[in-house]
Amino acid sequence: MELYLIRHGQSLNNSLEGTGDRVADPPLTELGQEQAERIGEYLKAIADKTDEDTRRAGYGIQRLFCSAMLRTLQTTQPIARAMGLRPEIWLDVHEEGGIWLDKGDGRGPAGHSGLMRSEIEAQFPGFIMPDGMGENGWWNRPKETYEEMIERAKCVAEAIVGWEKGERVAIVSHGAFINGLVQVLLHGDALGQVYFSNHNTAINRLDFLDNGLLRVRYLNRVEHLPPERIS
């Protein structure tokens, strides 16, 4: 199985210098939407240069997952459209912390609801949603800790390892969670002070071989973006 981990496009919060204007579930910026469109067309048209056969068109991704956060849904939409795939929302691949906001009033970070099922249906028709998503939003709990995120990454890693080995799968997720997931897949746990950086819409590839080996093909590739559009 070939696994592609893709970070979302630039979000509103990514573009801010301070924290005063941050929002709990930020949308993509204009640049972020452009990055999402570019990666969709790239994955459709250009063969992965690490494949043996680079003459075929596209990356050949067969299944496409994303988190329920707005910025990943917006990033996934043009990828799915370009590749003719129906995306599946996987709640457990959200960013570290979940949906939260600290207003700086001394009360600390407060959990928020996240998008409702009807909101996702209206904005992202055709996305496959889990049964547990309803009209109260999908989060509705306190901010997640780093330790809780690592435990969640372990559950996601366990599910990935159990997939059919012949598939080629992409997950559109988030910088901190991709970092944690890669660490868990490589080491079984967090790697202390190690951090695997990802630019917006960067592509990472991990191959799960039939003999049980895990091959890291590459991390943080942004060949689909011109230098001035990298963030």
N, C-alpha and C positions, 0 to 999 in steps of 0.2 A: 504494500500500500504506500502511495505517495501522499503526504500530508502537506498542504500549503496553509501557512498561518499568515494572514494579511491584516495589517493595521488599518483602521478607518482613516478617512481623509481628515484634513485639518478641521478642527471644531472651533466654535466660538471661544471656548475656554483656552484652547491651545494658542489662540492668537492674542490673548490678553497678556499684558506685562505684569499687572497686579492681580489681586484677588477680588477687588471690590465689585466688579461687574460680572462675576462668574454666575452661572445658572446651574441648576441641579442636573438637567438633562440637555446639554447643549446641542444645537444643530450644527451642520457643516457651514463653514464660511463659503464665500464664492470660490476661493481657491480650493477648498476641500471638495466642493462639488466638481470642479474641473479635474482634480486628481482622481476622483472616483470614475468620471467618464473616461479618462485616459487609461486607467488600469483595466476597465471593462473591455475597451477596444483592443488593448494590448493582449490580454489573456485570450481573446477570441482569435486574433490574427497571427500572433507571433508564437512559434514553438519555443518551449523551454530549451535554452541552449545547452543544458546539462543532459538532455535526453539523447539517446543514441540516434534516433531518427529526428533530425531537425528540419526535414523538408515538409512535414505536415503543417497544417494551419492550426494555431492555438495550442493551449496547454492541455486540453483534453480532460478538464475537470468534470467529474460525473455527479458529485453532490456538493451542495453549497450551504453552509451554516452561517449564522450570525447571532450576535446577542440581541436583546430587546431594547438596547439603548438607541436613541434617535440617530446618533451619528453613524452607528454601524448599519442601521436599517437604510439610511440614505446612501451610504457607500455601497451596500450590497445591491441596491436596486438596479443601477446601470450595469453592474457585473452580471447579474442574472439576466437582464434584458439582452445584453450582448451575446451571452453564451447559451441562451434558450433554456435556462434552468429555473426551477421553482425553489426558492430559498426556504430553509427550515430554521426557525428561531430556536436557539438553544439557550435557555435562561442562564445556565451555569458558566457561560463564557463571557460574562459581563466584566466591566472594569473593576479593579480593586476599590472597595468602599461601597459599591452599589450606587443608588440614587440618593444623594445627600447634598446639603448646602450649609455652610457656616456663614451667617450674616454678620459676624463680627460684633455681636451685641453682648458677648459674654456667656451665651448659653451653649456655645460649642456647635458642632455639626449635628444637624437634624435630618433624619431620614425623610424621603419624599416618596410619592406613590409610583412614579414611572408611568409609562403610557398604558392606557386602557385597551382592552381587546378591540373595541369598536373604533378607536383612534387608529390603531394599526391597520385594521381592515380597510378603513377609508383612505389612508395615506399610502398603504403598501399592499394593494390587492394582489392576491395570489400567494402571499407568504404563508407558509405552513406554521401554525401556532400550536403550542402544547395545550392540552386540555385544561391545565390549571390556570391559564390566563383568563381573567374576568374583567369586570367593570370597575374594580377597585384599584387597578394598577397592579403591576407584577412585583413591586418591591415592598413598600410599606413596612419597613423595619429600620432599626438604627444602622448607622454607618458600620460597614464591615471592617474588621481589623486585618492587618497584614497576615497574621497567623491564620485567620479564617480563610483568607484568600488562598493561601498555600494549600490548606486542606481541601478546598474546592478544586484547585488545580489537580490535586491527586485523584479526585473522583473523575474529573474530565480525562486525565491521562489513562486511567484504568479503562474507561469506556472506549477510548481511541485504540488502545492496544487490543481490545477484543473485537474490533471491526474486521470485515473480510479483507484479506491481504491484497486482493486484486484491484481494489478501488483506488481512484484518485479523487481526493476530497480537499475542499478549501473551507477554512473557517475565518470569517471576518470578525476580528476581535479588537483588543486594546493593548496599548504599549506595556503597561505594568502586568496585565494578565498574561500576555504572550511571554514576557520575560519569566514569570513564575512557572508557566506551563513548560517552557523549554527546559528550565532548571529541573523540574520534577521528572520530565521524560528522560533527561540525561543522567540524573543523579538520584532520583527517587525522593528528593526533598529540596528545600531551599539551599542555595549555594553561598550563603553569607553575604559578602560584599560584592559578589559578581552581579553585573547587570548587562543584559543583552538589549542594546538600544534598537529602536525601530523608528524610522522616519514615517510620516503619514503616507499611507498606502504602500508601505514597504512589504516585500514578499519574502517569506522564509520557507524553506523546503526541508522536510525530514522524511526519509525513506525507511519504512519498516520492512526488512527483508525476511524471506521465508526461513532463513536459518536462525532467526531470533535477533539478529543484529539491528541496531538503529544507526543509520547513516545520516549525518548532517550534511546535506548537499550545499546549502548556503543560508546566510542570514542577512536581513536588511538590504535586499536588492531593490533599487528604484530606477531600473533602466527605462521604465516607461515614462519617466518624468524628465523634462529638460532641467538643467541645473537651477535656473531661476524659479522653478515651480516646486522645488524640494523644500519641505518644511519639517 
